[in-house]
Amino acid sequence: MNSAHELNTLIHALRTLHRDTAPKAKAAMATLTRTRGSTFRRPGTRMLVLESGRVVCELSGGCPQRDIVTRALDVIAGATPRLAHYNADSGLDVLIEMGCGGELEVFIEPLLTSHDTDFVEALSRCLDERRHVHMATLFAINDTAVMPRRQIWSDHRLLHDSIDDPELSQAIIDNTSALAKQRADTFRVPSVRGIADVLIETIEPPHALVVIGSSAAARALLPLANALGWQTTLVDRDPARLRTADLPAGLNTVCATPENLTSALPLDGHSSVVVMTHNLEHDMAYLGALQGAPVAYIGALGSRERVARMRGNGALNGLHVHAPAGLDIGSETPEEIALAIAAEIMAVINRRSGGSLRDNNGNIH
């Protein structure tokens, strides 16, 4: 699937594609619908190809992408959707050429009118409201590509539906529970028109990072989080420190004390908080204010002695704090510390250990 940063970029491009401009813009969207073995991306990943050949959200940058772009331009010209397969039988085994050895299926759809992108508003609204959302894309009937039909729902509420088949819609929703950890997969679902190929995705809101404190490491973490597409907020009790010139443009800042922290910030299960004021008493006060907060990750900077004092504070009993925050990569500088913290947050929210991609025998996980 697309990362939070890619998805935000893609949504912006789709929303502006058919605004009142002359001449009307034309484009095609390529979506990975099935993969097998070692591939560069997974199902649900999308790339937008404009009529000019410009690409938004590259898939790989290598041979497969160049061929997909060529096919996308043909789809724009012919106004007809197409399925492309890359495998040992395709006659264009670009994955083996790259050394991947995997197989994939790509659905390419023309986006020629505003009707072709009308699903984006419902998707964008859910993400703006920080709600997870399900999206289903019907892209083939009896193995033949068709103009896609979509449905979008959140919290059992249907927000967009161009499938217009109640029985098929319910069958699609019933398949959602089979997604498990991959968050996107293609299912074959019987319908009155034939066997429908439907890509079903669970799309989560962008991760939100709250950085408390204006230390050098805190300031180094801000641009890194922004590059990852995280919605980042800097918190400090001193408003003067929130007005310094070296903060990233457009950064959300909140002046808050421990006493009003949770009322000043909308924290949810897609949020992380890193406390790094470099004042131990302030750190512990902010950490204590996070008791019961529904966040995915709480981290704090600290040496052995500092962490021991935190853990000996009764007000923090029962609070799971990653302290010292970050993976063990030998970091010393503020930028290295920021990298270690961001990597640990990614490992936690992706339910990974944060270890090497290889085991002790050199085997790849």
JOWOPE-V116772 format. One record per helix or strand of 3 or more residues. SS is the DSSP state (@ for helix, = for strand). FROM is the first residue (numbers start at 0). TO is the last residue. Records with the same first field share a line. If there is no record, write none. Layout:
# JOWOPE-V116772
SS: FROM-TO  FROM-TO
This chain:
# JOWOPE-V116772
@: 3-16  62-77  93-97  113-116  119-127  165-178  215-226  238-242  257-263  279-288  303-310  313-315  333-348
=: 26-35  45-49  81-85  102-110  132-140  143-153  156-160  183-190  193-202  207-211  230-235  251-254  270-274  296-299
